[in-house]
Amino acid sequence: MGWKAAEKLIRHWKVLRGDNVMIIRGKDKGESGIVKRVIRSQNRVIVEGKNLIKKHIKGGEGHAGGIFTVEAPLHASNVQVVDPVTGKPTKVGVRYLEDGTKVRVSRGQGASGSIIPRPEILKIRTTPRPTAAGPKDTPKDIVLERTYDEKTGKGMPEL
């Protein structure tokens, strides 16, 4: 898209991929949608079906050219997470429950203070964890082998 990297990056992100957000500034103000992608290096988010622009793409090998409609990134300050109870845009805060789990809550004027659940899409791993040992993995019996005995001092290197 040609966006420059942001001068001051957001340290603690309140908006996550898969969140239901409302656009509070710009040409699509008042509309809500799902966050498709978060671009942290530019402080921007892409919302599904919002902030559409026309992009001219030249044809080449294997693809045809033409004028395509694509979603342009929005600055993260121009969107707010929708409160699940009231359906209005709200600020996001963090609270710890009695059992110690960290949850996001809606806060601000007119907010319900309810818990904003983490999006389900974040629970799906893009690359699955390997189940079988690879060629560079250390075998389990070598890992569990005891090489040092603290009582006798056996296995301690001579320094």
C-alpha positions in Angstrom: 0.0 0.0 0.0 3.0 2.3 0.5 2.4 3.3 4.1 5.3 4.4 6.1 6.2 2.8 9.4 4.6 4.6 12.4 6.9 7.0 14.3 5.4 5.9 17.7 4.2 2.4 17.9 1.3 1.3 20.1 2.7 -0.7 23.0 -0.4 -2.3 24.5 -2.9 -3.2 21.8 -6.6 -3.2 22.7 -7.9 -4.3 19.3 -7.2 -7.9 18.3 -7.7 -9.8 15.0 -11.3 -11.1 15.0 -12.7 -8.3 17.2 -16.0 -6.7 16.3 -15.2 -3.0 16.0 -17.0 0.2 15.1 -15.3 2.9 12.9 -15.5 6.2 14.8 -13.8 8.5 12.2 -13.5 8.6 8.4 -15.8 7.9 5.5 -17.3 4.7 7.0 -18.0 6.4 10.4 -20.7 4.5 12.4 -20.3 1.2 10.6 -19.1 -1.9 12.3 -17.2 -4.9 11.1 -14.7 -7.7 12.0 -11.0 -6.9 12.2 -9.4 -9.0 9.4 -5.7 -8.1 10.0 -3.7 -6.0 12.5 -0.6 -4.3 11.2 1.4 -3.5 14.3 4.4 -1.9 12.5 2.1 0.8 11.1 -0.5 1.1 14.0 -3.2 0.1 11.5 -6.0 -2.4 11.2 -7.9 -3.8 8.2 -11.7 -4.2 8.8 -13.6 -6.6 6.5 -15.6 -4.8 3.8 -14.8 -1.3 5.1 -12.7 1.6 3.9 -12.8 0.3 0.3 -10.5 1.8 -2.4 -9.9 1.2 -6.1 -6.6 -0.3 -6.9 -5.2 -0.4 -10.5 -3.2 -3.6 -11.0 -1.1 -4.2 -14.1 -1.5 -7.6 -15.8 1.4 -10.0 -15.8 2.3 -13.7 -16.1 -0.3 -15.8 -14.5 -2.7 -13.0 -13.6 -4.9 -10.6 -15.3 -4.8 -6.8 -14.7 -7.7 -4.4 -14.0 -9.2 -2.2 -11.4 -9.9 -4.0 -8.1 -11.7 -3.0 -5.0 -9.6 -3.7 -1.8 -9.8 -2.8 1.8 -7.4 -0.1 2.9 -5.9 0.0 6.4 -7.4 2.3 9.0 -5.4 3.8 11.9 -6.0 2.0 15.1 -7.2 5.1 16.8 -10.1 5.4 14.4 -11.8 2.1 15.5 -13.2 1.0 18.9 -14.2 -2.4 20.1 -18.0 -2.9 20.3 -19.4 -3.6 23.8 -21.1 -7.0 23.7 -24.0 -5.9 26.0 -24.9 -2.4 24.7 -23.6 -2.7 21.1 -21.9 0.7 21.3 -18.2 1.5 20.8 -16.3 1.4 24.1 -12.8 1.6 25.5 -11.1 -1.6 26.5 -9.6 -2.2 30.0 -7.9 -5.1 31.7 -9.1 -6.8 34.9 -7.9 -9.9 36.7 -10.5 -12.3 38.0 -10.4 -14.1 41.4 -8.7 -17.1 39.9 -6.0 -14.9 38.4 -7.0 -15.0 34.7 -6.6 -11.8 32.7 -9.8 -10.6 30.9 -10.7 -7.6 28.8 -13.6 -5.5 30.0 -15.5 -2.6 28.5 -14.9 0.7 30.2 -15.7 4.4 29.8 -18.8 6.5 30.0 -22.0 4.5 29.3 -20.1 1.2 29.2 -21.6 -1.9 30.8 -18.3 -3.1 32.4 -18.9 -6.6 30.9 -16.2 -9.0 29.8 -15.1 -8.8 26.2 -14.2 -12.3 25.1 -11.1 -13.1 23.1 -11.9 -13.9 19.5 -12.2 -17.6 18.6 -9.9 -17.1 15.6 -6.9 -16.5 17.8 -7.2 -20.0 19.3 -6.6 -21.5 15.9 -2.9 -22.1 15.2 -1.7 -21.2 11.7 1.1 -23.8 11.9 0.3 -27.0 13.8 2.7 -28.2 16.5 4.8 -31.1 15.3 3.8 -34.5 16.7 6.7 -36.6 15.7 10.3 -36.0 16.6 12.4 -34.3 13.9 16.0 -35.1 12.9 17.4 -32.3 15.1 15.3 -33.1 18.2 17.0 -34.7 21.2 15.6 -38.1 22.1 13.6 -38.3 25.4 15.9 -40.9 27.1 18.9 -38.6 26.7 17.1 -35.6 28.0 15.9 -37.5 31.1 19.4 -39.0 31.8 20.8 -37.8 35.1 24.4 -36.5 34.6 25.0 -34.9 38.0 24.5 -36.2 41.6 24.5 -33.4 44.1 25.2 -35.7 47.1 28.4 -37.3 45.8 29.4 -34.5 43.4 29.7 -37.0 40.5 29.4 -35.3 37.1 30.8 -31.9 38.3 33.4 -30.5 35.9 36.9 -29.7 37.2 37.3 -26.0 37.2 
